[in-house]
């Protein structure tokens, strides 16, 4: 080939050759750069792993073994101390017992005197016991005397509490007419007509349970006469007794007062009611 032909060939193909060389060089450079980056990344990862690892502590000694040794040492110390203290206490106790005076050695006491003294002490104790029993018995007797007894029974009787006539009879089976109220109703008591200021007497022995004032029966006394029996006295005035008083049969417990507004038409009277276990019963059945 002639020189001109070579020159002409390179002129025609030179551009292509140059581009090819540039492409090969670029690929080589890219490959080198990629390898460099990969190497750097591996080194950085290795460094991070080294930094994150915590240093290993040395293995601690066994705490159980250490505590056992300390406890054993302390126990030996205490045991030795207790032995010494026990030995010292025993020695001191022996010396103390030896130094205490005994009755037989240090005191000259007559055995007969001791026996006599013991007998006197026993006698004094018996006397004190007898005195105590006597005081208890006296207290019981006094209490029995203080606490009143009332004993009204089914066969007992009542005395009339006032002088007068029955205005309205007891009636719990059928209604009766009340003139002042102008009504028919049940009547749990005897309405006994009596003069104002007439004496009202206890129909049986009893204990004053209550003294009340109400609109229908005025001043009213309730008395416990025993065995769950009670007597109720209403339309009273000038009552001389008090709650807790023991009232004998026939004693004055008050006077007939002016009638309340519930008994204006009936006139002055004594409201006389009898109860057994809280339920009204006919007092007329017990009156003599």
C-alpha positions as CSV (number, residue, x, y, z in Angstrom):
1,X,0.0,0.0,0.0
2,X,1.3,3.4,-0.8
3,X,1.8,6.1,1.7
4,X,-1.0,8.1,0.2
5,X,-3.3,5.3,0.5
6,X,-2.4,4.9,4.3
7,X,-2.9,8.6,4.9
8,X,-6.2,8.5,3.1
9,X,-7.3,5.4,5.1
10,X,-6.6,7.1,8.4
11,X,-8.3,10.2,7.3
12,X,-11.4,8.2,6.6
13,X,-11.3,5.8,9.6
14,X,-9.5,8.1,12.1
15,X,-12.7,9.4,13.6
16,X,-14.1,5.9,14.2
17,X,-10.8,4.7,15.8
18,X,-10.7,7.7,18.0
19,X,-14.2,7.2,19.2
20,X,-13.5,3.6,19.9
21,X,-10.5,4.3,21.9
22,X,-12.4,6.9,23.9
23,X,-15.2,4.4,24.6
24,X,-12.7,1.7,25.8
25,X,-11.0,4.3,28.1
26,X,-14.3,5.4,29.6
27,X,-15.3,1.8,30.3
28,X,-12.0,1.2,32.0
29,X,-12.2,4.3,34.1
30,X,-15.8,3.5,35.2
31,X,-14.8,0.0,36.2
32,X,-11.8,1.3,38.3
33,X,-14.0,3.9,40.0
34,X,-16.7,1.3,40.8
35,X,-14.1,-1.0,42.4
36,X,-12.7,1.8,44.4
37,X,-16.1,2.7,45.8
38,X,-16.8,-0.9,46.7
39,X,-13.5,-1.2,48.6
40,X,-14.2,2.0,50.6
41,X,-17.7,0.8,51.6
42,X,-16.3,-2.4,52.9
43,X,-13.7,-0.6,55.0
44,X,-16.3,1.8,56.5
45,X,-18.7,-1.1,57.4
46,X,-15.8,-2.9,59.2
47,X,-15.0,0.3,61.1
48,X,-18.7,0.6,62.3
49,X,-18.8,-3.0,63.5
50,X,-15.6,-2.5,65.5
51,X,-17.1,0.7,67.1
52,X,-20.4,-1.0,68.1
53,X,-18.8,-3.9,69.9
54,X,-18.9,-3.5,73.7
55,X,-15.8,-4.4,75.6
56,X,-16.2,-7.7,77.5
57,X,-16.2,-7.4,81.3
58,X,-14.1,-9.7,83.2
59,X,-16.1,-12.6,84.7
60,X,-17.4,-11.7,88.2
61,X,-16.7,-13.8,91.1
62,X,-19.5,-16.1,92.3
63,X,-21.6,-14.1,94.8
64,X,-23.1,-17.2,96.4
65,X,-19.7,-18.5,97.2
66,X,-18.6,-15.2,98.6
67,X,-21.8,-14.8,100.7
68,X,-21.5,-18.3,102.1
69,X,-17.9,-17.6,103.1
70,X,-18.9,-14.3,104.8
71,X,-21.9,-15.9,106.5
72,X,-19.7,-18.8,107.8
73,X,-17.1,-16.4,109.1
74,X,-19.8,-14.3,110.8
75,X,-21.5,-17.4,112.3
76,X,-18.2,-18.6,113.7
77,X,-17.6,-15.2,115.3
78,X,-21.1,-15.1,116.8
79,X,-20.8,-18.7,118.0
80,X,-17.5,-18.0,119.7
81,X,-19.0,-14.8,121.3
82,X,-22.1,-16.7,122.5
83,X,-20.0,-19.4,124.0
84,X,-17.9,-16.9,125.8
85,X,-21.1,-15.0,127.0
86,X,-22.7,-18.3,128.1
87,X,-19.6,-19.3,130.0
88,X,-19.5,-15.9,131.6
89,X,-23.2,-15.9,132.5
90,X,-22.9,-19.4,134.0
91,X,-20.0,-18.3,136.1
92,X,-21.7,-15.1,137.3
93,X,-24.9,-17.1,138.1
94,X,-22.9,-19.6,140.1
95,X,-21.2,-16.8,142.0
96,X,-24.5,-15.0,142.6
97,X,-26.2,-18.1,143.9
98,X,-23.3,-18.8,146.1
99,X,-23.4,-15.3,147.5
100,X,-27.2,-15.3,148.2
101,X,-28.1,-15.8,151.8
102,X,-30.3,-18.8,152.6
103,X,-33.0,-18.9,155.2
104,X,-31.5,-22.0,156.9
105,X,-27.9,-20.7,156.9
106,X,-28.2,-17.0,157.5
107,X,-31.5,-16.7,159.6
108,X,-32.4,-18.5,162.7
109,X,-36.2,-19.0,162.3
110,X,-38.3,-21.2,164.5
111,X,-40.2,-23.7,162.3
112,X,-43.2,-23.5,164.7
113,X,-43.3,-19.8,164.1
114,X,-43.4,-20.4,160.3
115,X,-46.2,-22.9,160.6
116,X,-48.2,-20.6,162.9
117,X,-47.7,-17.6,160.5
118,X,-48.9,-19.8,157.5
119,X,-52.0,-20.8,159.4
120,X,-52.8,-17.2,160.2
121,X,-52.4,-16.2,156.5
122,X,-54.8,-19.0,155.5
123,X,-57.3,-18.0,158.1
124,X,-57.2,-14.4,157.0
125,X,-57.8,-15.5,153.3
126,X,-60.8,-17.5,154.4
127,X,-62.2,-14.6,156.4
128,X,-61.8,-12.3,153.4
129,X,-63.6,-14.8,151.1
130,X,-66.5,-15.1,153.6
131,X,-66.7,-11.3,153.9
132,X,-66.8,-11.0,150.1
133,X,-69.6,-13.7,149.9
134,X,-71.5,-11.9,152.5
135,X,-71.3,-8.5,150.7
136,X,-72.5,-10.2,147.5
137,X,-75.4,-11.8,149.3
138,X,-76.4,-8.5,150.9
139,X,-76.1,-6.7,147.5
140,X,-78.4,-9.3,146.0
141,X,-80.9,-8.9,148.8
142,X,-80.8,-5.1,148.5
143,X,-81.3,-5.2,144.7
144,X,-84.2,-7.5,145.2
145,X,-85.7,-5.1,147.6
146,X,-85.1,-2.1,145.3
147,X,-86.6,-3.7,142.2
148,X,-90.4,-3.7,142.6
149,X,-92.4,-6.7,141.6
150,X,-95.9,-6.6,140.1
151,X,-97.8,-9.7,139.3
152,X,-101.2,-9.3,137.8
153,X,-102.5,-12.6,136.3
154,X,-105.4,-13.9,134.4
155,X,-107.3,-14.6,137.6
156,X,-106.5,-11.2,139.2
157,X,-109.1,-8.5,139.7
158,X,-109.4,-4.8,139.4
159,X,-111.0,-2.2,141.7
160,X,-113.1,0.6,140.2
161,X,-110.8,3.6,139.6
162,X,-113.6,6.3,140.0
163,X,-117.1,6.6,141.3
164,X,-119.4,6.9,138.3
165,X,-121.3,5.2,135.5
166,X,-120.2,3.8,132.2
167,X,-121.0,6.2,129.4
168,X,-119.6,4.2,126.5
169,X,-118.8,0.5,126.9
170,X,-115.7,-1.3,125.7
171,X,-116.4,-2.6,122.1
172,X,-113.8,-4.0,119.7
173,X,-116.2,-6.4,118.0
174,X,-118.6,-3.8,116.7
175,X,-118.7,0.0,116.5
176,X,-120.4,2.3,119.0
177,X,-121.8,5.8,118.7
178,X,-119.7,8.8,119.9
179,X,-122.0,11.7,120.3
180,X,-119.5,14.5,120.2
181,X,-117.8,13.2,117.1
182,X,-121.2,12.0,115.7
183,X,-119.5,8.8,114.4
184,X,-119.6,5.1,115.0
185,X,-116.3,3.6,115.8
186,X,-114.6,0.9,117.9
187,X,-113.9,1.7,121.5
188,X,-110.9,0.1,123.2
189,X,-111.7,1.4,126.7
190,X,-114.4,2.1,129.2
191,X,-115.6,5.7,129.2
192,X,-116.7,6.2,132.9
193,X,-118.6,9.4,133.6
194,X,-117.4,11.2,136.8
195,X,-117.5,14.6,138.3
196,X,-114.6,17.0,137.6
197,X,-112.0,16.9,140.4
198,X,-113.1,13.4,141.4
199,X,-110.3,11.2,142.7
200,X,-108.8,8.7,140.4
201,X,-107.4,5.6,142.1
202,X,-105.1,2.9,141.0
203,X,-107.2,-0.1,140.0
204,X,-104.2,-2.5,140.7
205,X,-100.7,-2.3,141.9
206,X,-98.4,-1.1,139.2
207,X,-95.3,0.8,138.1
208,X,-95.8,4.1,136.3
209,X,-94.5,3.4,132.8
210,X,-95.3,6.8,131.1
211,X,-97.1,10.0,131.6
212,X,-98.2,11.7,128.3
213,X,-100.5,14.4,127.1
214,X,-102.5,13.8,123.9
215,X,-105.3,15.6,122.1
216,X,-108.0,12.9,122.7
217,X,-107.5,11.8,126.3
218,X,-105.5,14.7,127.7
219,X,-103.1,13.8,130.5
220,X,-102.7,10.1,130.3
221,X,-100.9,7.6,132.6
222,X,-99.8,4.1,131.5
223,X,-99.0,1.6,134.3
224,X,-97.3,-1.8,134.1
225,X,-99.2,-4.2,136.4
226,X,-97.2,-7.3,135.5
227,X,-97.1,-10.2,133.1
228,X,-97.5,-7.9,130.1
229,X,-100.7,-6.3,131.5
230,X,-101.1,-2.5,131.4
231,X,-103.7,0.0,132.6
232,X,-104.2,3.3,130.9
233,X,-105.9,6.2,132.7
234,X,-106.9,9.3,130.6
235,X,-108.7,12.7,131.1
236,X,-106.6,13.4,134.3
237,X,-105.2,16.5,136.0
238,X,-103.0,17.2,139.0
239,X,-101.1,13.9,138.7
240,X,-99.0,13.3,141.9
241,X,-96.9,10.3,140.6
242,X,-93.9,10.2,138.3
243,X,-92.5,7.7,135.9
244,X,-90.9,4.7,137.7
245,X,-93.1,5.1,140.9
246,X,-94.6,2.0,142.4
247,X,-98.3,2.6,143.1
248,X,-100.3,0.5,145.4
249,X,-103.9,-0.5,144.7
250,X,-106.3,2.3,145.8
251,X,-103.6,5.1,145.8
252,X,-104.5,8.4,144.2
253,X,-103.0,8.9,140.8
254,X,-104.8,12.1,139.8
255,X,-108.1,13.8,139.4
256,X,-110.8,14.0,136.8
257,X,-110.3,16.9,134.5
258,X,-112.6,18.8,132.2
259,X,-113.3,16.7,129.1
260,X,-111.3,17.2,125.9
261,X,-113.0,18.4,122.7
262,X,-113.5,14.7,121.8
263,X,-115.9,14.2,124.7
264,X,-117.7,17.6,125.1
265,X,-121.1,16.0,124.7
266,X,-120.3,13.0,126.8
267,X,-119.1,15.2,129.7
268,X,-116.3,14.8,132.2
269,X,-115.1,11.2,132.4
270,X,-112.2,8.8,132.9
271,X,-110.8,7.0,129.9
272,X,-109.9,3.6,131.3
273,X,-108.2,1.1,129.1
274,X,-106.6,-2.3,129.7
275,X,-104.0,-4.1,127.5
276,X,-102.5,-7.5,127.4
277,X,-99.3,-7.8,125.2
278,X,-100.2,-4.4,123.7
279,X,-103.7,-5.5,122.6
280,X,-106.8,-4.0,124.2
281,X,-108.9,-6.3,126.5
282,X,-112.2,-5.6,128.2
283,X,-111.4,-4.2,131.7
284,X,-115.0,-4.8,132.8
285,X,-114.2,-8.6,132.9
286,X,-111.7,-7.9,135.7
287,X,-113.6,-5.3,137.8
288,X,-115.0,-6.4,141.1
